[in-house]
Amino acid sequence: MSDYPNPPNEPDWLTEFEDMANDQLGEGSACEQVHPIIESWYTRLLQGEPPASRDSVIQAMSCLATEILYDSPEEILSAVMEHVSEEELAAFIEYVLLVGRAFEISLRNGELDDL
């Protein structure tokens, strides 16, 4: 089990997958080397405001989240839907897209140059 509590709004069922990934990563992996930098960046992201976005970008991300949801493999979708509602899953996908957008912005701004 993970040593870190789940961040706010993160479903508890994700812990199982995080633990599995941590168990599968070998000693000295690239993910292990980068992790402290990313963890620090992610913590700052959670404590601050999401990146500023035009309304059209927010709407496009919402639509993209819905498209990803409906294009997900049925086996995965049905397994996940046993634990969360469609709205919760769509919101989580939108959250992942938001984190990805913030990550890209940070890379462009040089905030993650130490990677």
C-alpha positions in Angstrom: 0.0 0.0 0.0 1.2 3.5 -0.8 2.9 5.5 1.9 1.1 8.7 0.7 -2.6 9.5 1.3 -4.6 10.0 -1.9 -4.8 13.7 -2.9 -8.3 15.3 -2.5 -10.7 14.2 -5.1 -8.7 11.2 -6.1 -10.6 7.9 -5.9 -9.4 5.4 -3.4 -9.5 2.6 -6.0 -6.5 4.2 -7.8 -4.3 3.2 -4.9 -4.3 -0.4 -6.0 -3.0 0.6 -9.5 -0.4 2.9 -8.0 0.9 0.2 -5.7 1.0 -2.3 -8.6 3.1 0.2 -10.7 5.5 0.9 -7.8 6.0 -2.9 -7.3 6.6 -3.4 -11.0 9.2 -0.6 -11.4 12.7 -1.9 -10.9 15.4 -0.4 -8.7 17.0 2.5 -10.4 14.3 3.0 -13.0 14.0 6.4 -14.8 10.6 6.9 -13.0 12.3 6.5 -9.6 14.9 9.1 -10.6 12.4 11.7 -11.8 9.8 11.1 -9.2 11.0 13.6 -6.5 10.9 16.4 -9.1 7.5 15.5 -10.4 6.2 14.9 -6.9 7.3 18.4 -5.8 5.8 19.9 -9.0 2.5 18.0 -8.5 2.2 19.0 -4.9 2.6 22.7 -5.9 0.0 22.2 -8.6 -2.5 20.8 -6.1 -1.9 23.6 -3.7 -2.4 26.3 -6.3 -4.9 27.2 -8.9 -5.1 25.3 -12.2 -3.6 27.0 -15.2 -5.6 29.9 -16.5 -7.6 28.9 -19.5 -9.9 30.6 -22.0 -13.5 29.3 -21.7 -13.2 27.7 -25.1 -10.2 25.6 -23.9 -12.1 24.5 -20.8 -15.1 23.5 -23.0 -12.8 21.7 -25.4 -11.2 19.7 -22.5 -14.6 18.8 -21.2 -15.7 17.5 -24.7 -12.4 15.6 -25.1 -12.9 14.0 -21.7 -16.4 12.8 -22.8 -15.0 11.5 -26.1 -12.3 9.6 -24.2 -14.9 8.1 -21.9 -17.1 6.9 -24.7 -14.1 5.6 -26.7 -12.7 3.6 -23.7 -12.6 -0.2 -24.1 -15.9 -1.7 -22.8 -14.0 -4.1 -20.4 -12.3 -1.2 -18.7 -15.3 1.1 -18.7 -17.6 -1.5 -17.2 -15.0 -2.4 -14.5 -14.5 1.2 -13.5 -18.2 2.0 -13.6 -18.8 -0.6 -10.9 -17.0 1.8 -8.5 -17.8 5.3 -9.8 -20.5 7.1 -11.7 -20.1 8.2 -15.3 -19.9 11.8 -14.1 -17.2 11.0 -11.7 -15.2 9.2 -14.3 -15.6 12.0 -16.8 -14.5 14.5 -14.2 -11.4 12.3 -13.4 -10.5 12.1 -17.1 -10.9 15.9 -17.3 -8.6 16.2 -14.3 -5.9 14.1 -16.0 -6.1 16.3 -19.0 -5.8 19.4 -16.8 -2.7 17.9 -15.1 -1.2 17.1 -18.5 -1.9 20.7 -19.7 -0.3 22.1 -16.6 2.7 19.7 -17.1 3.1 20.9 -20.7 2.9 24.6 -19.5 5.6 23.9 -16.9 7.9 22.3 -19.4 7.5 25.2 -21.8 8.1 27.7 -19.0 11.3 26.0 -17.9 9.9 25.0 -14.5 10.9 21.4 -15.0 14.3 22.0 -16.7 16.0 19.7 -14.1 14.3 16.7 -15.7 
